Amino acid sequence: MKLRTIYSIATATLAICVLLPAGSNAADTMTPEVKLVDDYNTWYLGDGQSADETTLRSELKKYITSKTVLHEVASLPWGGTMVGFDGWVRLGHKSAPIVHKIGDLLEISSPKYYQNGNVVIHEITLTIKGTKEAPEPFVMGVMEKYTVENGKIAQIDEFFADTASFLHRLAVLGALPHKKKHD
């Protein structure tokens, strides 16, 4: 599946002792928590990233609250902690230029879900296709830990299997923003 946003590639490793497979990915067999996470990812990675700010904020209300916290890998250009609707808008502004440069090269595997109470793990494999600059495809595991409270996503923690190599590939592809030098 092609993605329009780096956000879709954002996820990772998690230390939870007991993870219960959420079963089939068919919507009618998902728990309410897994369905919320699946619906959110389907929307956000599809129409959500290309939405104007007003539509983005309106649609996000189905999935998050003004207090929802997103922890992205800090070393990424769009990384850090974002909170609520303003945080998602900021994420879009930071990630859009990078996604624009590599979006056609991105492939994401079908998601796998695991659930333990109100925690849902969303696991994918991110592939950046080979190019002239980097002939070998780049493949990395990504996991997101979603904490669901009162029918909304309360927190998302993203984990990349190899952030340093991912950043290196983005640099090789010329997708990282240029840092301005100060005199």
C-alpha positions as CSV (number, residue, x, y, z in Angstrom):
1,M,0.0,0.0,0.0
2,K,1.4,3.4,-0.9
3,L,1.4,6.1,1.7
4,R,1.1,9.9,1.4
5,T,2.7,10.5,4.7
6,I,5.6,9.6,6.8
7,Y,3.2,9.3,9.6
8,S,2.1,6.0,8.3
9,I,5.6,4.7,8.6
10,A,5.8,5.8,12.1
11,T,5.7,2.8,14.6
12,A,7.9,0.3,16.4
13,T,9.0,-2.1,19.2
14,L,7.2,-2.4,22.5
15,A,7.9,-4.2,25.7
16,I,4.6,-5.7,26.8
17,C,4.8,-9.1,28.4
18,V,1.5,-10.6,27.2
19,L,0.1,-9.5,23.8
20,L,-3.1,-11.1,22.7
21,P,-3.6,-11.3,18.9
22,A,-6.6,-9.3,17.9
23,G,-7.6,-12.0,15.4
24,S,-8.7,-11.4,11.9
25,N,-8.4,-7.9,10.4
26,A,-12.0,-8.1,9.2
27,A,-13.8,-5.2,10.7
28,D,-16.7,-7.3,12.0
29,T,-14.3,-9.4,14.1
30,M,-12.3,-6.5,15.6
31,T,-12.7,-5.3,19.1
32,P,-13.9,-1.7,19.4
33,E,-10.4,-0.6,20.3
34,V,-8.7,-2.3,17.4
35,K,-11.4,-1.1,15.0
36,L,-10.8,2.5,16.2
37,V,-7.1,2.2,15.6
38,D,-7.6,0.5,12.2
39,D,-10.2,3.1,11.1
40,Y,-7.9,5.9,12.2
41,N,-4.9,4.5,10.3
42,T,-7.0,3.9,7.2
43,W,-8.4,7.4,7.2
44,Y,-5.2,9.3,8.3
45,L,-2.9,7.5,5.8
46,G,-5.4,8.0,3.1
47,D,-7.5,11.1,3.0
48,G,-6.4,12.5,6.4
49,Q,-2.9,13.7,5.3
50,S,-4.2,15.4,2.2
51,A,-7.0,17.2,4.0
52,D,-7.1,20.9,4.5
53,E,-6.6,22.1,8.1
54,T,-10.3,22.6,8.8
55,T,-11.2,19.1,7.5
56,L,-8.3,17.5,9.3
57,R,-9.3,19.0,12.6
58,S,-13.0,18.0,12.1
59,E,-12.3,14.5,11.1
60,L,-9.7,13.9,13.8
61,K,-12.5,14.5,16.4
62,K,-13.7,11.0,15.5
63,Y,-10.4,9.5,16.8
64,I,-8.6,11.8,19.2
65,T,-9.2,14.5,21.7
66,S,-7.6,17.9,22.3
67,K,-5.5,16.1,24.9
68,T,-4.3,13.1,22.9
69,V,-0.5,12.8,23.0
70,L,1.6,11.5,20.1
71,H,5.2,10.6,20.8
72,E,7.2,10.4,17.5
73,V,10.8,9.4,17.5
74,A,12.6,12.5,18.6
75,S,15.5,12.3,16.1
76,L,13.1,12.4,13.1
77,P,12.6,15.8,11.4
78,W,8.9,15.6,12.4
79,G,9.7,14.0,15.7
80,G,8.9,14.9,19.3
81,T,5.7,15.1,21.3
82,M,2.6,16.5,19.8
83,V,-0.7,17.2,21.6
84,G,-4.2,17.3,20.3
85,F,-5.4,18.8,17.0
86,D,-2.7,21.4,16.9
87,G,0.0,18.7,17.3
88,W,-1.4,16.8,14.3
89,V,-1.5,19.9,12.2
90,R,2.2,20.6,13.1
91,L,3.0,16.9,12.3
92,G,1.5,17.4,8.8
93,H,3.4,20.6,8.2
94,K,6.7,19.0,9.1
95,S,6.2,15.7,7.4
96,A,4.5,16.8,4.1
97,P,7.7,18.0,2.4
98,I,9.5,14.7,3.1
99,V,6.5,12.6,2.1
100,H,6.2,14.6,-1.1
101,K,9.8,13.7,-2.0
102,I,9.6,9.9,-1.3
103,G,5.9,9.1,-1.3
104,D,6.0,7.1,-4.5
105,L,8.8,5.0,-3.1
106,L,7.0,4.0,0.1
107,E,5.2,0.7,0.6
108,I,3.6,-0.4,3.9
109,S,2.6,-4.0,4.7
110,S,-0.8,-5.0,5.8
111,P,-1.1,-4.2,9.5
112,K,-1.1,-6.7,12.3
113,Y,-2.9,-5.9,15.5
114,Y,-2.4,-7.1,19.1
115,Q,-4.4,-6.1,22.1
116,N,-3.9,-6.2,25.8
117,G,-6.8,-4.4,27.6
118,N,-7.1,-0.9,26.3
119,V,-3.7,-1.0,24.6
120,V,-3.5,-1.9,20.9
121,I,-0.3,-2.5,19.0
122,H,-0.2,-1.7,15.3
123,E,2.6,-3.5,13.5
124,I,3.7,-2.8,9.9
125,T,6.8,-3.2,7.7
126,L,7.9,-0.1,5.9
127,T,9.7,-0.5,2.6
128,I,11.4,2.2,0.6
129,K,12.0,1.0,-2.9
130,G,15.4,0.9,-4.4
131,T,16.5,3.9,-6.5
132,K,19.5,5.0,-8.5
133,E,21.0,6.6,-5.3
134,A,20.2,3.6,-3.2
135,P,19.6,0.5,-5.3
136,E,18.8,-1.9,-2.4
137,P,15.3,-1.6,-0.9
138,F,15.2,-0.3,2.7
139,V,13.0,-2.5,4.9
140,M,12.2,-1.7,8.5
141,G,9.7,-2.8,11.2
142,V,7.5,-0.2,12.7
143,M,5.2,-0.4,15.7
144,E,2.7,2.0,17.3
145,K,1.3,1.5,20.7
146,Y,-2.2,3.0,21.0
147,T,-3.8,3.6,24.4
148,V,-7.5,3.9,24.0
149,E,-9.7,5.6,26.7
150,N,-13.4,6.4,26.5
151,G,-13.7,5.4,22.9
152,K,-10.9,7.7,21.7
153,I,-7.1,7.4,21.2
154,A,-5.5,8.9,24.3
155,Q,-1.9,8.3,23.4
156,I,0.3,7.0,20.6
157,D,3.9,5.9,21.0
158,E,5.8,5.2,17.8
159,F,8.9,2.9,17.5
160,F,11.2,2.4,14.6
161,A,13.4,-0.7,14.4
162,D,16.3,1.2,12.9
163,T,15.9,5.0,13.1
164,A,19.5,5.8,12.2
165,S,19.4,3.7,9.0
166,F,16.0,5.2,8.1
167,L,17.4,8.8,8.5
168,H,20.4,7.8,6.4
169,R,18.2,6.5,3.6
170,L,16.1,9.8,3.7
171,A,19.4,11.7,3.5
172,V,20.6,9.7,0.5
173,L,17.3,10.3,-1.2
174,G,17.6,14.1,-0.6
175,A,14.4,14.0,1.4
176,L,15.6,15.6,4.7
177,P,15.1,19.3,5.2
178,H,18.2,21.5,4.9
179,K,19.4,23.0,8.1
180,K,20.1,26.7,8.0
181,K,23.5,27.7,9.2
182,H,23.7,30.6,11.6
183,D,26.6,33.1,11.5
